[in-house]
């Protein structure tokens, strides 16, 4: 179909108005709106990613408190103003470093738990399968350098043990939805435990999991026992799972009796 004359004339006008090779017009001769459109946007995703990657590495190595904003900007190859522009403060930057990895991993945990529950519904899912839903996404992340890999899990372990109040609040908020979902699954599997007792046991589980995946002590122990398995995260979790399972399912002791015994020892 031939173009109508009006469209053809419009095309011709566009071609005649387009800049030609050797066009003498300079950027200063263009309208201000045109110059602004051609200016690079300050909120580039590449710059943000560089800052996040550099911050992740420094936070892993030095911790939150010992990492300065100047060190972050130098490692990322940007000026301090760029770090402040994108993130505002070191606290907000730390939150961004955590959430970009932690949110997808926790979402994968919930999705895996949902699939496993659907296979056995309406019966409750067994505790070992619930633990599997916690472990597998963490293992996948540990094996994927593009998502932070083991370095991010090390950072998560450091953050979990960090005494800074804002970090504790942040982790509590980031974990809240996922922990609530898993707590409901464990409550169905362990109806003999009170909600309070189950909360304590889940707290210990998350601490043990974070420490095991983030720390180097367990890797050193594996290297001593079997040097070929030094980097085997699956072996770590296979050793951890029975320990956590026993802690979850053991009957609640008589805490009043234990307290009386301790009081007697301290007298």
Secondary structure, DSSP 8 states (H G I E B T S, - for coil): ----HHHHHHHHHHHHHS--TT----GGGS-HHHHHHHS--SS-HHHHHHHHHHHHHHHHHH-STT--HHHHHHHHTS-HHHHHHHHSSHHHHHHHHHHHHHHHHHHHHHHHHHHHHHHHTTS---HHHHHHHHHHHHHHHHT-GGGTHHHHHHHHHHHHH---HHHHHHHHHHHHHHHHHHHHHHHHH-TTS-HHHHHHHHHHHHHHHHHHHH-SHHHHHHHHH-GGGTT-HHHHHHHHHHHHHHHHHS----HHHHHHHHHHHH-
